[in-house]
Amino acid sequence: MSSPQPAQAFPVTMWSKVLRTREEPVAQAALEQLCAIYWAPVVG
């Protein structure tokens, strides 16, 4: 039986990127960056 894989560490929240999701025209890019950073630790 194999050992369970360790969970990935959850990165520190990047509040500046979170706030940028409300600002046009950078909102889409900021949201894409947040999804890329946090997807693996959340879904994982």
Backbone as a ProteinNet text record, in pm:
[ID]
protein_1_A
[PRIMARY]
MSSPQPAQAFPVTMWSKVLRTREEPVAQAALEQLCAIYWAPVVG
[TERTIARY]
85.1	0	89.8	58.3	140.3	94.7	187.5	157.6	77.4	-12.7	-87.5	6.2	-25.7	53.6	29.3	135	114.1	37.2	-47	-124.9	-32.7	-66.6	10.8	-17.2	84.8	66.5	-19.8	-108.1	-194.5	-116.3	-104	-25.2	-88.5	-4.9	-52.4	-147.6	-255.7	-353.1	-289.8	-308.1	-254.8	-368.9	-387.8	-502.3	-499.1	-381	-374.2	-436.7	-415.2	-476.6	-627	-668.8	-811.9	-881.3	-823	-883	-883	-782.2	-776.4	-886.7	-948.9	-1056.7	-1177.5	-1176.6	-1287.6	-1256.5	-1134.3	-1091.3	-1082.5	-1154	-1138.6	-1019.7	-943.1	-949.9	-866.2	-809.9	-721.6	-795.6	-926.2	-1004.1	-991.8	-1006.9	-1001.9	-865.8	-759.6	-624	-598.2	-642.9	-623.2	-697.9	-819.4	-897.2	-830.9	-779.6	-709.9	-585.8	-512.9	-393.9	-432.3	-537.1	-581.5	-623.8	-696.7	-739.5	-618.6	-519.8	-400.1	-323.6	-317.9	-242.5	-314.1	-444.4	-516.8	-590.1	-597.1	-671.9	-621.2	-493.6	-438.2	-456.2	-425.7	-445.1	-592.2	-683.3	-824.8	-880.4	-851.3	-906.1	-827.5	-700	-612	-567.1
-117	0	123.5	221.6	341.8	445.5	529.8	636.2	745.5	810	920.9	1035.7	1104.5	1218.3	1335.8	1408.9	1525.4	1633.6	1703.8	1812.3	1927.2	1994.4	2112.5	2223.3	2299.7	2414	2518.4	2577.2	2681.6	2812	2877.7	3000.9	3113.2	3206.2	3323.6	3400.8	3451.9	3528.5	3656.1	3678.6	3798.8	3899.5	3975.8	4066.9	4172.7	4213.6	4312.7	4256.3	4126.8	4064.2	4048.5	4015.2	4002.8	4136.6	4245.6	4377.4	4417.7	4373.2	4407.4	4340.1	4235.9	4170.6	4262.4	4373.1	4469.1	4584.4	4591.6	4705.6	4668.2	4739.6	4723.2	4805.2	4769.7	4652.5	4535.2	4543.9	4437.7	4327.7	4340.8	4244.9	4102.6	4082.7	3948.4	3884.2	3960.3	3907.1	3872.6	3957	3931.1	3805.6	3787.8	3668.8	3542.5	3549.4	3435.2	3398.9	3500.3	3474.7	3409.3	3458	3399	3254	3227.2	3089	2997.9	3046.1	2965.6	2937.3	3034.5	3020.1	2927.3	2941.9	2872.4	2745.8	2716.4	2601	2469.3	2440.7	2313	2289.9	2387.6	2362.6	2341.7	2407.6	2393.2	2260.5	2228.9	2110.1	1984.8	2004.3	1910.4	1786.1
0	0	0	-84.3	-92.4	10.3	49.4	145.1	76.7	149.6	89	54.5	-52.9	-94.8	0.3	37.8	123.5	49.2	121.4	61	24.1	-83.7	-121.6	-21.3	8	97.4	28.9	105.7	51	50.3	-66.7	-73	8.5	49.4	121.9	32.1	89.2	11.5	-41.6	-168.9	-233.9	-245.9	-138.9	-132.7	-241.3	-284.2	-392.1	-519.7	-547	-664.7	-645.3	-524.9	-497.4	-524	-475.4	-496.2	-642.9	-717.9	-860.5	-941.4	-888.4	-963.2	-977	-906	-914.8	-1008.7	-1060.5	-1141.2	-1289.1	-1371.1	-1515.8	-1559.9	-1656.3	-1741.5	-1690.5	-1569.9	-1520.9	-1445.8	-1431.4	-1352	-1404.7	-1533.2	-1590.8	-1569	-1592.3	-1574.7	-1429	-1336.3	-1193.6	-1151	-1199.8	-1165.9	-1221.2	-1342.2	-1401.4	-1319.7	-1272.7	-1191.2	-1058.5	-994.7	-868.2	-887.2	-992.7	-1019.5	-1042.2	-1114.1	-1140.2	-1011.4	-922.7	-797.9	-700	-685.5	-579.3	-622.3	-751.2	-799.5	-739.7	-752.3	-706.8	-555.9	-469.4	-326.2	-286.5	-357.4	-324.2	-376.3	-502.3	-565.6	-526.8	-517	-489.7	-468.6
[MASK]
++++++++++++++++++++++++++++++++++++++++++++

